[in-house]
Amino acid sequence: MLRNLKLIVIALAAILIVAFVVVRGIYTRVSASTAIKERTLELSVPSVAVVHPKRGDPKEEIVLPGNIQAFIEAPVYARTSGYLKKWYTDIGSRVKTGELLAEIESPEVDQQLSQAKADLGTAQANLKLSETTMNRYQGLWKQNAIARQDVDNAIGAYESGKATVASQEANVKRLEQLVAFEKVFAPFDGIITVRNTDVGQLINAGNGGAAQELFHISSTDRLRIFVSVPQTYSRAVIPGTSAQLTVPEAPGHPYWGKVARNTGMIDATTRTLLTEVDIENKTGELMPGSFAEVHLKLPAATAAMIVPVTALIFRADGLQVAVVRDGNRAELVHVTQGRDFGTEVEITSGITPQDSVIINTPDSLTSGEKVRVETGDKNQ
């Protein structure tokens, strides 16, 4: 009986050991399977890096090509014909208003003036004689010594003489002006940019042929720069807006001016607004006719955000970026792109500075999918 009881205890112990080993094996396998499943699920969640968008500049800069022109420029023509006697200024010469540029020799005009003066003297002598005759006849008529018709004839001769004198005086003044035009003067302060004449050359003032330009003068102490502003920015370009000017021959050396005026009309062909920028040029560093780049800083139309170009998602639905919501959920949002800065782009709508924008978006990422945000100093 005791022996049977001992055998029963040994059998039960063996059964317990076997059961423990079986249960242990099953538990180990179930635990391993669960761990593998959890690890697999964990690895299936994409790991992403995020940044916060930077605020764009409140002012938007546009760069436009411009043409530099003198503030005032004019061709200088002769007002009387003849031969050039002497010139006093050449190209590059700076002149003042009223400075003598050249002299023209016009012997025909001089002779015409001498003749006109002689004719004026004759007319004045005839007028004096007719006046004396008129006064004498009026005195005789009062004495009833002559007929009224003779008095009227004397008065008529006197009035005709006065008109002749006035006409001859006007002719003398006209010829004196032509003689005065033999000297060519500078109309304003500036620099001579063209000289088209030389000593002894025949000068034609337009009498029987095309007039000839003698000099070309430009005022360069102040310059005009004309730029064509796209219609999009036309309302922001108002008089007084600051403008920065750069020229190829002086890299890194900016010049500053201001918007002075515009045409007030959009060109129907180019859809641009012709705008004038004025700039001081007392030192003469800038030259009319040069090409320049005009930098205009205008108020930005929208509060733009700046993100890395890698954040952009190009799909059939349109341009998107992915943002992280609730700490671990991705959401695809549609955005509007502004300017491209190379490694960064401007986003004008769709995101805010508080959004966490994914910068390494997986190709398969969908809206609502869980993501794991990488830790570390990734935010801007």
C-alpha positions in Angstrom: 0.0 0.0 0.0 2.8 2.4 0.9 4.6 1.4 -2.2 1.6 2.1 -4.4 1.2 5.5 -2.7 4.9 6.3 -3.5 4.4 5.3 -7.1 1.4 7.6 -7.3 3.3 10.6 -5.9 6.2 9.9 -8.4 3.7 9.7 -11.3 2.0 13.0 -10.2 5.3 14.7 -9.9 6.3 13.5 -13.4 3.0 14.8 -14.8 3.5 18.2 -13.1 7.0 18.5 -14.5 5.8 17.6 -18.0 2.9 20.0 -17.7 5.3 22.8 -16.5 7.6 22.2 -19.4 4.7 22.2 -21.9 3.2 25.3 -20.4 6.6 27.0 -20.2 7.2 26.2 -23.9 3.8 27.5 -25.0 4.2 30.7 -22.9 7.6 31.3 -24.4 6.4 30.9 -27.9 3.3 33.0 -27.3 5.5 35.8 -25.7 8.0 35.6 -28.6 5.2 35.8 -31.1 3.6 38.7 -29.4 6.9 40.6 -29.2 7.6 39.9 -32.8 4.1 41.2 -33.8 4.5 44.3 -31.7 8.0 44.9 -33.1 6.7 44.4 -36.6 3.9 46.9 -36.0 6.3 49.3 -34.5 8.7 49.0 -37.5 5.7 49.5 -39.9 5.1 53.1 -38.4 7.3 55.5 -40.6 9.8 57.6 -38.8 9.7 61.2 -39.9 11.6 64.5 -39.2 9.7 67.7 -38.8 10.3 71.4 -38.9 8.3 74.5 -38.1 7.8 76.9 -41.0 9.7 80.2 -40.9 7.9 83.4 -41.4 8.7 85.1 -44.8 9.9 88.6 -45.1 7.0 91.1 -44.7 8.5 92.9 -47.8 8.9 91.2 -51.1 11.8 92.1 -53.3 11.5 92.1 -57.1 14.5 92.6 -59.4 13.8 94.2 -62.8 16.0 95.3 -65.7 16.2 99.1 -66.2 17.6 101.6 -68.6 19.5 104.6 -67.2 18.8 107.9 -69.0 19.8 111.5 -68.4 17.3 113.5 -66.5 17.3 116.1 -69.2 18.9 115.6 -72.7 18.5 117.6 -75.9 20.0 118.0 -79.3 21.4 121.5 -80.1 20.6 122.8 -83.5 21.6 126.0 -85.4 19.0 128.7 -85.8 20.8 130.4 -88.7 22.6 129.0 -91.7 26.3 129.6 -92.5 29.7 128.1 -91.9 31.0 127.0 -88.6 33.6 129.6 -87.5 34.7 128.0 -84.2 33.6 125.4 -81.7 34.6 125.7 -78.0 33.4 122.4 -76.4 34.0 118.8 -77.3 32.5 115.5 -76.1 32.9 115.0 -72.4 33.0 118.7 -71.7 30.8 119.9 -68.8 29.0 123.2 -69.6 26.9 125.7 -67.8 23.6 127.3 -68.9 24.4 130.0 -71.4 28.0 128.9 -72.1 29.2 129.5 -75.6 29.4 126.3 -77.6 30.2 127.5 -81.1 30.1 130.4 -83.5 28.7 130.5 -87.0 29.7 132.8 -89.7 26.7 134.1 -91.8 27.8 136.9 -94.1 24.5 136.8 -95.9 22.5 137.4 -92.8 24.9 140.2 -91.7 24.4 141.9 -95.0 20.6 141.5 -94.8 20.7 143.1 -91.4 22.7 146.1 -92.8 20.3 146.5 -95.6 17.3 146.3 -93.2 18.8 149.0 -91.0 19.3 151.2 -94.1 15.7 150.5 -95.2 14.6 151.4 -91.7 16.5 154.7 -91.8 14.9 155.5 -95.2 11.4 154.7 -93.8 12.0 156.9 -90.8 13.2 159.8 -93.0 10.1 159.4 -95.2 7.9 159.3 -92.1 9.4 162.5 -90.8 8.9 164.2 -94.1 5.3 163.0 -94.3 4.7 164.2 -90.8 6.0 167.6 -91.6 3.9 167.7 -94.8 0.8 166.6 -92.9 1.2 169.3 -90.2 1.8 172.0 -92.9 -1.3 170.9 -94.9 -3.5 170.9 -91.8 -2.4 174.5 -91.0 -3.1 175.6 -94.6 -6.5 173.9 -94.5 -7.5 175.9 -91.4 -6.8 179.0 -93.5 -8.8 177.6 -96.4 -5.7 177.7 -98.5 -5.9 174.1 -99.8 -8.5 171.5 -100.5 -9.6 168.9 -97.9 -8.5 166.1 -100.3 -4.9 167.3 -100.1 -5.0 167.2 -96.3 -6.4 163.7 -96.3 -3.7 162.6 -98.7 -1.0 163.9 -96.4 -2.6 162.2 -93.4 -2.7 158.9 -95.4 0.9 159.2 -96.4 1.9 159.8 -92.8 0.0 156.7 -91.5 1.4 154.6 -94.3 4.9 155.8 -93.3 4.3 154.8 -89.7 3.3 151.3 -90.8 6.4 151.1 -93.1 8.6 152.1 -90.2 7.0 149.5 -87.9 7.5 146.8 -90.5 11.1 147.7 -91.1 11.7 147.8 -87.3 10.3 144.3 -87.0 12.5 143.1 -89.9 15.6 144.5 -88.2 14.7 142.8 -84.9 14.2 139.5 -86.8 17.6 139.8 -88.5 19.2 140.8 -85.3 17.9 137.6 -83.7 19.3 135.6 -86.6 22.6 137.3 -86.1 22.5 136.5 -82.4 21.9 132.9 -83.3 25.3 132.9 -84.9 26.5 132.1 -81.4 25.3 128.8 -80.1 24.8 128.6 -76.3 24.2 125.7 -73.9 20.5 125.5 -72.9 21.1 124.0 -69.5 23.9 122.6 -67.3 25.2 119.3 -68.5 27.8 117.3 -70.4 28.4 117.3 -74.2 27.9 113.8 -75.4 27.9 114.4 -79.2 29.7 116.9 -81.5 28.6 116.6 -85.1 30.3 119.5 -86.6 33.8 121.1 -87.3 35.3 124.3 -88.4 34.4 125.3 -92.0 31.4 123.0 -92.2 28.3 124.2 -93.9 25.5 124.7 -91.3 22.0 124.3 -92.5 19.3 125.6 -90.2 16.6 123.9 -92.1 16.3 126.3 -95.0 15.7 124.1 -98.0 16.9 120.9 -96.2 17.0 118.9 -93.0 18.4 120.7 -90.0 21.7 119.4 -88.7 22.3 118.6 -85.0 25.5 120.3 -83.9 25.8 119.0 -80.3 23.9 116.7 -77.9 23.9 117.7 -74.3 22.8 115.6 -71.3 22.2 116.6 -67.7 23.6 113.8 -65.6 23.6 115.2 -62.1 20.3 113.4 -61.7 19.2 110.3 -63.7 16.1 108.5 -64.6 15.8 104.8 -64.7 12.8 103.3 -66.5 11.6 99.8 -65.4 8.5 97.8 -66.5 6.8 96.5 -63.4 4.6 93.4 -63.8 0.9 94.0 -63.3 0.8 91.9 -60.2 3.0 94.4 -58.3 1.7 97.6 -60.0 -0.4 98.8 -57.1 2.5 98.5 -54.6 4.9 100.6 -56.7 3.9 104.1 -55.5 5.9 107.3 -55.7 8.4 107.5 -52.8 9.1 103.8 -52.7 12.9 103.2 -52.2 14.8 101.4 -55.0 18.3 99.9 -55.0 20.2 100.0 -58.2 23.2 97.8 -59.2 25.3 98.0 -62.4 27.5 95.3 -63.9 30.6 97.5 -63.8 30.4 98.0 -60.0 29.4 94.7 -58.4 28.6 94.9 -54.8 28.2 98.7 -54.9 24.5 99.6 -54.6 23.0 103.0 -55.5 19.8 104.3 -53.9 16.9 106.2 -55.5 13.2 106.5 -55.2 10.2 105.8 -57.4 9.2 109.2 -58.9 6.2 108.5 -61.1 4.6 106.0 -63.4 2.4 106.2 -66.5 -0.7 105.2 -64.7 -1.6 102.7 -67.4 -0.8 99.0 -67.9 0.7 98.3 -71.3 -1.7 96.0 -73.0 1.0 94.1 -74.9 3.4 93.4 -72.0 1.0 93.7 -69.0 3.5 95.9 -67.3 3.5 99.4 -65.7 6.2 101.7 -67.0 7.8 103.3 -63.8 10.4 105.9 -63.4 13.0 105.8 -60.6 15.1 108.9 -60.0 18.6 108.8 -58.5 21.1 111.5 -57.7 24.4 111.3 -59.6 26.5 114.2 -58.4 29.7 112.2 -58.6 29.0 111.1 -62.2 29.7 107.4 -61.5 26.6 106.3 -63.3 26.4 106.9 -67.1 23.2 107.4 -69.2 22.6 104.5 -71.6 23.8 101.9 -69.1 21.9 98.7 -68.2 21.0 98.4 -64.5 19.1 96.0 -62.2 16.5 97.7 -60.0 15.7 96.1 -56.7 12.3 97.1 -55.4 11.1 96.0 -51.9 7.4 95.9 -51.9 4.9 95.0 -49.2 4.2 91.2 -49.4 0.6 90.4 -50.6 0.3 87.5 -48.1 2.1 86.3 -45.0 4.3 83.6 -46.6 5.9 80.7 -44.8 9.3 79.3 -45.7 9.9 75.5 -45.7 12.6 73.1 -47.1 12.0 72.1 -50.7 12.1 68.4 -49.5 8.7 69.0 -47.7 6.8 69.4 -51.0 4.7 66.5 -52.2 3.9 66.4 -55.9 0.9 64.1 -56.6 -2.1 64.0 -58.9 -4.2 65.8 -56.2 -1.9 68.9 -56.5 0.9 70.3 -54.4 0.8 69.2 -50.8 2.9 69.0 -47.6 2.5 66.6 -44.7 2.0 67.9 -41.2 1.9 66.0 -37.9 -1.4 66.3 -35.9 -2.0 65.1 -32.3 1.7 64.2 -32.0 1.6 61.0 -34.1 -0.8 61.3 -37.0 0.1 62.6 -40.5 -2.2 64.9 -42.4 -1.7 65.9 -46.1 -2.7 69.6 -46.7 -2.9 71.4 -50.0 -0.6 74.5 -50.3 0.2 77.3 -52.7 3.8 77.8 -53.7 5.4 81.2 -54.0 9.0 81.9 -54.9 11.6 79.2 -55.1 14.8 80.0 -53.3 16.6 76.8 -54.3 16.8 74.7 -51.1 13.8 76.5 -49.7 10.4 77.5 -51.1 7.8 80.0 -50.1 4.4 78.8 -49.2 1.7 81.5 -49.4 -1.3 79.5 -48.1 -2.1 76.2 -46.3 0.2 76.1 -43.3 1.0 78.2 -40.2 4.1 78.7 -38.1 2.7 76.4 -35.5 2.5 73.4 -37.9 5.0 70.5 -37.7 5.9 70.0 -41.3 7.4 66.6 -42.3 10.5 67.2 -44.4 11.3 63.5 -45.4 7.8 62.4 -46.4 7.7 58.7 -47.5 6.2 58.2 -50.9 3.5 55.9 -49.5 2.3 58.2 -46.7 -1.4 58.8 -46.6 -3.5 61.2 -44.6 -4.4 59.9 -41.2 -1.5 57.4 -41.1 0.4 57.1 -37.8 4.0 58.3 -37.8 6.8 58.5 -35.3 8.5 61.8 -35.0 12.2 61.6 -34.7 13.7 63.2 -31.6 16.6 65.6 -31.7 17.1 69.2 -32.7 15.3 69.1 -36.1 13.1 72.1 -35.7 14.0 75.4 -37.2 
